[in-house]
Amino acid sequence: MSVATRRGRRRRVAPRKVRPFVPGRNGRFADSGASHVSDIVRAALVTVIGGGSLSRREAETVMGAVMDGEVTPAPLAALLVALRMRAETVDELTGFVQAMRCRVVPVVAPAGAIDTCGTGGDGQHTFNVSTAAALVVAACGLPVAKHGNRAVTSASGSSDVIDALGLSVELDPDQAARALVEAGFAFLHAPSFHPGMRHAGPTRRELGVRTAFNLVGPMVNPAGVRRQLLGVAHPDAARTVAEVLRALGTERSFVVYGDRIDELPLDGSGVILDVSPSGIERRSVGPTESGLPLSGTEALLGGDPQRNAAIIRDVFSGHGTGPQRDAVALNAGAALEVAGRARDLREGVGMALEAIASGAARERLERLRARAGGVVEVPVT
């Protein structure tokens, strides 16, 4: 490049060097000059599309911007799809979780409260097994802060089936805390406690596929549970989620999956990733471990929220099929084990089956329905 001198002559000068913005390499977004939110998200997108990954801090910054409503739908959709195609990393999911936990509306829960939650997106169209299991666990005397949402990638989300069962979906923090103490169960509808999710909801629904939000959601329970049963349909994603839970300091959690299903199934393909501060242990779950007979996942097919609610009521009243009852008992049993109420899975399954057979699960459901209808019940024991 040449420039004219004051005497009209031209001389060569080196072009001005502009420091390129290289996101995700040897520094953070702020170090690269990406101070505006649009620059930050664009930088994250360039990094991921280029095959790189976000640091924990970068991921937390991006998710914070999403939750604060500072990211428009197009770049958000592009980033979610790019992450899904490459597979989210432990640092990325950890950063996302930290950003959402910082913004959650908290719920005060009794010591030892637990959650049973799945990521969804497995495409198996089973009934809401983890929601039914949560009610059985509550019937066994363990407080359950059940976190969930409306369906995004399935026909019936946990919020949908809770609504169809006649239970309270729209609880505020005080109501939820009181329900946990008085009834041993509270449903925590995610949008009520994560107001920032309203900025991402339309994009998630329009995409209609599993995204990072499916993986993050179960790890941002407003009650801050330290133990949980978390279902993830895909083995690689399950391992990643297990590592995130360990990084975040879980007391003990079971990340479970089967053959393309985000629950513990009855077909012998079940796996538990037992997560604790000391490490992650992989355990297979079959008839020997559970004491339950084998059955195919097709026996667990559900439908819309009304259909799934009817299945749960049938199971609790003794009119469900054997596989439906056993699937609920298996997942409830795992929750009872991870909570420390059962010594092992087989004992937990036995406790869950007894809660169903004795009518305790049905009674708990009816008490919760009475509360939702405005009838004040005496505390349950």
C-alpha positions as CSV (number, residue, x, y, z in Angstrom):
1,M,0.0,0.0,0.0
2,S,1.3,3.5,-0.8
3,V,0.4,7.1,0.3
4,A,1.2,10.5,-1.1
5,T,3.8,12.6,0.6
6,R,3.5,16.4,1.0
7,R,5.7,16.9,-2.1
8,G,3.5,14.7,-4.2
9,R,5.8,11.7,-4.1
10,R,4.5,8.3,-3.0
11,R,6.1,6.0,-0.5
12,R,5.2,2.5,0.6
13,V,3.9,2.0,4.1
14,A,3.0,-1.2,5.9
15,P,-0.8,-1.7,6.2
16,R,-2.1,-1.0,9.7
17,K,-2.4,-4.2,11.7
18,V,-5.8,-4.8,13.2
19,R,-5.7,-7.4,16.0
20,P,-8.1,-10.1,14.8
21,F,-10.8,-11.3,17.2
22,V,-10.2,-14.9,17.9
23,P,-12.9,-16.0,20.3
24,G,-12.2,-18.9,22.6
25,R,-8.4,-18.8,22.2
26,N,-6.0,-17.5,24.8
27,G,-8.4,-15.1,26.4
28,R,-12.0,-14.2,27.0
29,F,-14.6,-12.3,25.1
30,A,-13.7,-9.1,27.0
31,D,-10.0,-9.5,26.1
32,S,-10.9,-9.6,22.5
33,G,-12.9,-6.4,22.4
34,A,-16.3,-8.1,22.3
35,S,-18.0,-5.9,24.9
36,H,-21.4,-5.6,23.2
37,V,-23.8,-8.5,23.7
38,S,-24.2,-9.0,19.9
39,D,-20.4,-9.3,19.6
40,I,-20.3,-11.8,22.4
41,V,-22.9,-14.1,21.0
42,R,-21.5,-13.7,17.5
43,A,-18.1,-14.6,18.9
44,A,-19.5,-17.7,20.6
45,L,-21.2,-18.8,17.4
46,V,-18.0,-18.4,15.4
47,T,-16.1,-20.4,17.9
48,V,-18.6,-23.3,17.9
49,I,-19.0,-23.3,14.2
50,G,-15.3,-23.4,13.8
51,G,-15.1,-26.6,15.9
52,G,-14.0,-24.8,19.1
53,S,-15.6,-24.9,22.5
54,L,-16.5,-22.2,25.0
55,S,-14.8,-21.9,28.3
56,R,-17.0,-22.0,31.4
57,R,-16.8,-18.3,31.8
58,E,-17.7,-17.6,28.2
59,A,-20.7,-20.0,28.4
60,E,-21.9,-18.3,31.6
61,T,-21.6,-14.9,29.9
62,V,-23.6,-16.1,26.8
63,M,-26.4,-17.8,28.9
64,G,-26.6,-14.7,31.1
65,A,-27.2,-12.6,28.0
66,V,-29.9,-15.0,26.9
67,M,-31.6,-15.0,30.3
68,D,-31.5,-11.2,30.4
69,G,-33.3,-10.9,27.0
70,E,-30.3,-9.5,25.2
71,V,-30.0,-12.2,22.5
72,T,-32.3,-12.2,19.5
73,P,-33.9,-15.4,18.2
74,A,-31.8,-15.9,15.1
75,P,-28.3,-16.0,16.7
76,L,-29.8,-18.0,19.6
77,A,-31.2,-20.6,17.3
78,A,-28.0,-20.8,15.4
79,L,-25.9,-21.3,18.5
80,L,-28.2,-23.9,20.0
81,V,-28.1,-25.9,16.7
82,A,-24.4,-25.6,16.4
83,L,-23.9,-26.8,19.9
84,R,-26.2,-29.7,19.4
85,M,-24.4,-30.8,16.2
86,R,-21.0,-30.7,17.8
87,A,-22.2,-31.9,21.3
88,E,-22.1,-29.7,24.3
89,T,-19.0,-29.9,26.5
90,V,-18.8,-30.1,30.3
91,D,-17.5,-26.5,30.6
92,E,-20.3,-25.2,28.3
93,L,-23.1,-26.9,30.2
94,T,-21.5,-25.9,33.6
95,G,-21.4,-22.3,32.6
96,F,-24.9,-22.4,31.3
97,V,-26.1,-23.9,34.6
98,Q,-24.2,-21.3,36.7
99,A,-25.8,-18.5,34.8
100,M,-29.3,-19.8,35.3
101,R,-28.7,-20.7,39.0
102,C,-27.7,-17.1,39.6
103,R,-31.0,-15.9,38.2
104,V,-33.4,-18.4,39.6
105,V,-36.3,-17.5,41.9
106,P,-35.3,-19.7,44.9
107,V,-37.6,-22.1,46.9
108,V,-36.9,-23.0,50.5
109,A,-37.0,-26.8,50.7
110,P,-36.7,-29.2,53.6
111,A,-33.4,-31.0,54.1
112,G,-33.2,-34.0,51.9
113,A,-35.6,-32.9,49.3
114,I,-35.1,-34.6,45.9
115,D,-36.0,-34.2,42.3
116,T,-36.8,-36.7,39.6
117,C,-36.5,-35.2,36.2
118,G,-35.7,-36.2,32.6
119,T,-34.3,-34.2,29.7
120,G,-36.9,-35.5,27.3
121,G,-36.3,-35.6,23.6
122,D,-36.0,-39.4,23.4
123,G,-38.8,-39.8,20.8
124,Q,-40.2,-42.9,22.6
125,H,-43.6,-41.3,23.5
126,T,-43.8,-43.1,26.8
127,F,-46.1,-41.8,29.5
128,N,-44.6,-39.5,32.2
129,V,-42.8,-42.1,34.2
130,S,-40.5,-39.8,36.2
131,T,-43.5,-37.6,37.2
132,A,-45.4,-40.7,38.5
133,A,-42.2,-41.9,40.2
134,A,-41.9,-38.5,42.0
135,L,-45.4,-38.9,43.4
136,V,-44.6,-42.4,44.7
137,V,-41.4,-41.2,46.3
138,A,-43.4,-38.5,48.1
139,A,-45.8,-41.2,49.3
140,C,-42.8,-43.0,50.8
141,G,-42.2,-39.9,53.0
142,L,-39.5,-38.1,51.1
143,P,-40.0,-34.5,50.1
144,V,-40.0,-34.1,46.3
145,A,-39.4,-30.7,44.6
146,K,-40.4,-31.8,41.1
147,H,-39.0,-29.4,38.5
148,G,-40.5,-29.5,35.0
149,N,-42.0,-27.7,32.1
150,R,-44.5,-27.9,29.3
151,A,-43.8,-30.2,26.3
152,V,-41.3,-28.9,23.8
153,T,-40.1,-32.1,22.1
154,S,-42.8,-34.5,23.2
155,A,-46.6,-34.8,23.4
156,S,-46.7,-34.4,27.2
157,G,-44.3,-32.5,29.4
158,S,-44.4,-32.9,33.2
159,S,-46.2,-29.6,33.6
160,D,-48.8,-30.8,31.2
161,V,-49.5,-34.1,33.0
162,I,-49.4,-32.4,36.4
163,D,-52.1,-30.1,35.2
164,A,-54.1,-33.0,33.7
165,L,-53.9,-34.7,37.1
166,G,-55.6,-31.7,38.7
167,L,-52.5,-30.6,40.7
168,S,-51.2,-27.1,41.2
169,V,-48.8,-26.0,38.4
170,E,-48.5,-22.3,39.0
171,L,-47.1,-22.2,42.6
172,D,-45.2,-19.2,43.8
173,P,-42.1,-19.7,46.0
174,D,-44.0,-19.4,49.3
175,Q,-46.7,-21.7,48.2
176,A,-44.1,-24.2,46.9
177,A,-42.2,-24.1,50.2
178,R,-45.4,-24.6,52.2
179,A,-46.5,-27.5,50.0
180,L,-43.1,-29.2,50.5
181,V,-43.5,-29.1,54.3
182,E,-47.2,-29.8,54.5
183,A,-47.7,-32.3,51.6
184,G,-44.2,-33.5,50.9
185,F,-44.5,-32.6,47.2
186,A,-44.4,-29.4,45.2
187,F,-44.3,-29.0,41.4
188,L,-42.0,-26.2,40.3
189,H,-43.1,-25.1,36.9
190,A,-39.8,-23.9,35.3
191,P,-41.1,-20.6,33.7
192,S,-42.4,-19.5,37.1
193,F,-38.9,-19.7,38.7
194,H,-36.7,-19.0,35.7
195,P,-38.4,-15.8,34.3
196,G,-35.5,-15.4,31.8
197,M,-36.6,-18.5,30.0
198,R,-39.4,-16.5,28.4
199,H,-36.7,-15.1,26.1
200,A,-35.7,-18.5,24.9
201,G,-39.0,-20.3,24.9
202,P,-40.3,-19.3,21.4
203,T,-37.0,-20.2,19.8
204,R,-37.0,-23.6,21.5
205,R,-40.5,-24.3,20.5
206,E,-39.9,-23.3,16.9
207,L,-36.8,-25.5,16.7
208,G,-38.7,-28.5,18.2
209,V,-35.5,-30.5,18.8
210,R,-33.4,-31.3,21.9
211,T,-31.1,-28.4,22.7
212,A,-28.7,-27.5,25.5
213,F,-31.7,-26.3,27.5
214,N,-33.0,-29.9,27.8
215,L,-29.7,-30.9,29.4
216,V,-29.4,-27.8,31.6
217,G,-33.1,-27.7,32.8
218,P,-32.9,-30.6,35.3
219,M,-29.7,-29.1,36.9
220,V,-31.3,-25.8,37.8
221,N,-33.9,-26.9,40.3
222,P,-35.2,-23.8,42.2
223,A,-35.1,-25.7,45.5
224,G,-31.4,-26.3,45.1
225,V,-31.7,-30.1,45.6
226,R,-28.4,-31.8,46.4
227,R,-29.6,-35.3,45.3
228,Q,-31.6,-36.2,42.3
229,L,-32.6,-38.8,39.7
230,L,-31.9,-37.3,36.2
231,G,-32.8,-39.1,33.0
232,V,-30.8,-38.5,29.8
233,A,-31.7,-40.5,26.7
234,H,-28.3,-40.5,25.0
235,P,-25.2,-42.2,26.6
236,D,-22.7,-39.6,25.6
237,A,-24.9,-36.7,26.8
238,A,-25.6,-38.7,30.0
239,R,-21.8,-38.9,30.8
240,T,-21.4,-35.2,30.1
241,V,-24.3,-34.3,32.4
242,A,-22.8,-36.6,35.1
243,E,-19.5,-34.8,34.9
244,V,-21.3,-31.4,35.1
245,L,-23.2,-32.5,38.3
246,R,-19.9,-33.6,39.8
247,A,-18.2,-30.3,38.9
248,L,-21.1,-28.4,40.5
249,G,-20.8,-30.3,43.7
250,T,-23.7,-32.6,43.8
251,E,-24.0,-34.6,47.1
252,R,-25.2,-37.7,45.1
253,S,-27.1,-38.0,41.9
254,F,-28.1,-40.8,39.5
255,V,-28.0,-40.0,35.8
256,V,-30.0,-42.8,34.2
257,Y,-30.8,-44.0,30.7
258,G,-31.7,-47.0,28.6
259,D,-31.9,-47.8,25.0
260,R,-33.0,-44.4,23.5
261,I,-35.0,-43.6,26.6
262,D,-34.5,-41.0,29.4
263,E,-35.8,-43.3,32.2
264,L,-34.7,-46.6,33.6
265,P,-36.4,-49.1,31.3
266,L,-37.5,-52.7,32.0
267,D,-35.8,-54.2,28.9
268,G,-32.4,-54.8,30.6
269,S,-30.7,-51.9,28.9
270,G,-30.8,-49.6,31.9
271,V,-27.7,-47.8,33.2
272,I,-27.1,-45.7,36.3
273,L,-24.2,-43.3,36.4
274,D,-23.8,-42.9,40.2
275,V,-22.3,-39.4,40.7
276,S,-20.7,-38.3,43.9
277,P,-17.7,-36.1,44.9
278,S,-15.5,-39.1,44.8
279,G,-16.3,-40.0,41.1
280,I,-18.7,-41.5,38.7
281,E,-19.6,-45.2,38.8
282,R,-21.4,-46.9,36.0
283,R,-23.9,-49.6,36.9
284,S,-26.1,-51.8,34.7
285,V,-29.8,-52.3,35.7
286,G,-31.5,-55.5,34.8
287,P,-33.8,-58.0,36.5
288,T,-31.0,-59.1,38.9
289,E,-30.5,-55.6,40.2
290,S,-34.2,-54.6,40.3
291,G,-36.0,-57.8,41.0
292,L,-38.5,-56.9,38.2
293,P,-39.3,-59.0,35.1
294,L,-38.2,-57.9,31.7
295,S,-40.6,-56.0,29.5
296,G,-40.2,-53.9,26.3
297,T,-40.4,-50.1,26.2
298,E,-43.4,-50.4,23.9
299,A,-45.5,-51.4,26.9
300,L,-44.9,-47.9,28.3
301,L,-46.4,-46.0,25.4
302,G,-48.5,-43.0,26.4
303,G,-50.2,-40.2,24.5
304,D,-51.4,-36.7,25.3
305,P,-51.5,-35.3,28.9
306,Q,-55.0,-36.6,29.5
307,R,-54.0,-40.1,28.4
308,N,-50.9,-40.1,30.5
309,A,-52.7,-38.8,33.6
310,A,-55.2,-41.6,33.2
311,I,-52.3,-44.1,33.1
312,I,-50.9,-42.7,36.3
313,R,-54.2,-42.8,38.0
314,D,-54.7,-46.4,36.9
315,V,-51.3,-47.4,38.2
316,F,-52.0,-45.9,41.6
317,S,-55.4,-47.5,41.8
318,G,-54.1,-50.9,40.9
319,H,-55.6,-51.0,37.4
320,G,-52.5,-50.3,35.4
321,T,-50.6,-52.9,33.5
322,G,-47.7,-54.8,35.2
323,P,-45.0,-53.0,33.0
324,Q,-46.5,-49.6,33.7
325,R,-46.5,-50.2,37.5
326,D,-43.0,-51.8,37.4
327,A,-41.5,-48.9,35.4
328,V,-42.8,-46.4,37.9
329,A,-41.5,-48.5,40.8
330,L,-38.1,-49.0,39.2
331,N,-37.5,-45.2,38.8
332,A,-39.0,-44.4,42.2
333,G,-36.8,-47.1,43.7
334,A,-33.7,-45.5,42.1
335,A,-34.7,-42.2,43.6
336,L,-35.2,-43.7,47.0
337,E,-31.7,-45.2,46.8
338,V,-30.0,-42.0,45.7
339,A,-31.8,-40.2,48.5
340,G,-30.5,-42.7,51.1
341,R,-33.9,-44.0,52.0
342,A,-33.1,-47.4,50.5
343,R,-29.9,-49.4,50.9
344,D,-29.9,-50.5,47.3
345,L,-32.1,-50.5,44.2
346,R,-33.9,-53.7,45.0
347,E,-35.0,-52.4,48.4
348,G,-36.1,-49.1,46.8
349,V,-38.2,-50.9,44.2
350,G,-39.8,-52.9,47.0
351,M,-40.7,-49.7,48.9
352,A,-42.2,-48.2,45.8
353,L,-44.3,-51.3,45.0
354,E,-45.6,-51.3,48.5
355,A,-46.5,-47.6,48.3
356,I,-48.6,-48.4,45.2
357,A,-50.1,-51.6,46.5
358,S,-51.1,-50.1,49.8
359,G,-52.8,-47.2,48.3
360,A,-50.4,-44.7,49.7
361,A,-49.5,-43.3,46.3
362,R,-53.2,-42.9,45.4
363,E,-53.9,-41.2,48.7
364,R,-51.0,-38.8,48.2
365,L,-52.3,-37.9,44.8
366,E,-55.8,-37.2,46.1
367,R,-54.4,-35.1,49.0
368,L,-52.5,-33.0,46.4
369,R,-55.6,-32.6,44.3
370,A,-57.5,-31.5,47.4
371,R,-54.8,-28.8,48.0
372,A,-55.0,-27.6,44.4
373,G,-58.8,-27.2,44.9
374,G,-58.3,-25.0,47.8
375,V,-59.0,-27.6,50.5
376,V,-56.5,-27.3,53.4
377,E,-55.3,-30.8,54.4
378,V,-53.6,-31.7,57.6
379,P,-49.8,-32.3,57.2
380,V,-49.1,-35.9,56.0
381,T,-46.6,-38.1,57.8
